[in-house]
Amino acid sequence: MALPILHAHPLSSCCQKVLIAARVLGVALDERMVNLGDPADRAMLHAISPAAKMPALVDRGRAVAETSIIIEYLQQHLATGARLIPADADADAALAVRFWDRFSDFYVMTPMQALTAEQLKPESGRSEDAAQTARSRLLESYAAMNRQLEGRTWLAGEGFSMADCAAAPALFYAVAYVPVPGTEVHLLAYFERLMAHPAVAAVVDAARPWFKYFPGRAGLSGRYYTPEA
């Protein structure tokens, strides 16, 4: 049987979220790199994703879009036992996972992407107000995550979950723009646990050749990116 096709790019934080989840769930994917500069690739995304965004999954003719929905689909239809979202019998735990998944996407990944968008503009067209708003949002989010992580190994509890799949790439790129303050000790320790997780480490490693194109690459740790001479 053909593998599910994931249209994605290894540098994208949204795509990394799904790639981490697939590794944890033990789901093999046919990864097809999207080139948004190619009209044919853009047309393909328009055909399979309502918002024409990656990642987009196609499984046995069925198209699935949006990162959290893709992860839920992988767990429901393709995983062989591992879970990233608790079963319906533990509804409160599942709600916690979904909440912190959304938190990471909306309040860490989104302001990180706003800072990336500012970096991509010509210097004369950048908005310092927009950048400062994004930086402030990240610091507020770091503080909230730090409070949540006190006494916890992972973001939504003791088990690695979809919330951590979302947090890993969001934080990886966000800290390149706005480092986590030294006072946020729980978040700092969590970030190290995330980066050491085998699925996260594998996805980050696969993205290394592309980090030179990340607008915030100057802030990446030397563990992950060394500027070319």
Salt bridges, closest charged atoms under 4 A:
ASP30 OD2 - ARG32 NH2 2.91
ASP59 OD2 - ARG60 NH2 2.72
GLU72 OE2 - ARG98 NE 2.86
ASP101 OD1 - LYS17 NZ 2.71
ASP101 OD2 - ARG102 NE 3.28
ASP105 OD2 - LYS17 NZ 2.74
ASP105 OD2 - ARG102 NH2 2.39
GLU118 OE2 - LYS121 NZ 2.78
GLU128 OE2 - ARG135 NH2 2.22
GLU140 OE1 - ARG137 NH2 3.31
GLU192 OE1 - ARG223 NH1 3.08
ASP205 OD1 - ARG208 NE 2.72
GLU228 OE2 - LYS212 NZ 3.71
